[in-house]
Amino acid sequence: MDIDVKALAIRPMTNQMASCSTDGNWNFNKRIADLDKEIAIYVIVHELLHFNVPNHGKLWKKLNDCLFG
């Protein structure tokens, strides 16, 4: 996917499971390790898509649907 991750952090987050920025910062809620494997993979891929599409618009939804149906 040609992604340049500048920082990766696992930390407490109160309102979300993960986030990323166009600057290459990737954050995960420390509770991701407690999720079922399939859900954790979805969260990771969800954020990976945001490195190329920073919103939940039509393109992001199409890419997500291609991966997860």
C-alpha positions in Angstrom: 0.0 0.0 0.0 3.1 2.3 0.0 2.4 3.6 3.5 5.1 5.5 5.4 4.3 5.0 9.1 6.2 7.6 11.2 4.9 6.6 14.6 2.9 3.7 16.0 1.4 3.9 19.5 -0.7 1.6 21.6 -2.4 3.7 24.3 -5.6 4.1 26.2 -8.3 5.7 24.1 -11.8 6.5 25.4 -13.9 7.0 22.2 -12.3 4.9 19.5 -10.3 1.7 18.8 -7.8 3.4 16.5 -6.8 6.5 14.6 -4.3 7.6 12.0 -3.2 10.9 10.5 -2.1 11.9 7.0 1.3 12.6 8.6 1.8 8.9 9.2 0.9 8.6 12.9 -1.0 5.4 13.8 -2.6 5.0 17.2 -4.4 1.9 18.6 -6.5 1.6 21.7 -4.7 -0.7 24.1 -8.0 -2.8 24.2 -7.5 -4.0 20.6 -5.6 -7.0 22.0 -8.8 -8.0 23.8 -10.9 -8.1 20.6 -11.7 -11.2 18.6 -9.0 -11.6 15.9 -11.4 -10.9 13.0 -12.6 -7.6 14.6 -9.0 -6.6 15.3 -8.0 -7.2 11.7 -11.0 -5.1 10.5 -9.9 -2.2 12.8 -6.3 -2.4 11.5 -7.4 -2.6 7.8 -9.9 0.2 8.4 -7.1 2.5 9.5 -4.8 1.3 6.7 -7.4 2.5 4.2 -7.4 5.9 5.8 -3.7 6.4 5.0 -4.9 6.7 1.3 -8.5 7.9 1.8 -8.8 10.1 4.9 -12.6 10.1 5.2 -15.5 7.6 5.0 -16.7 8.8 1.6 -17.7 6.8 -1.5 -14.1 5.7 -2.4 -13.4 4.5 1.2 -16.6 2.6 1.3 -16.0 0.9 -2.0 -12.5 -0.1 -0.9 -13.8 -1.4 2.4 -16.6 -3.3 0.6 -14.0 -4.9 -1.7 -12.1 -6.2 1.3 -14.9 -7.1 3.6 -18.0 -7.4 1.4 
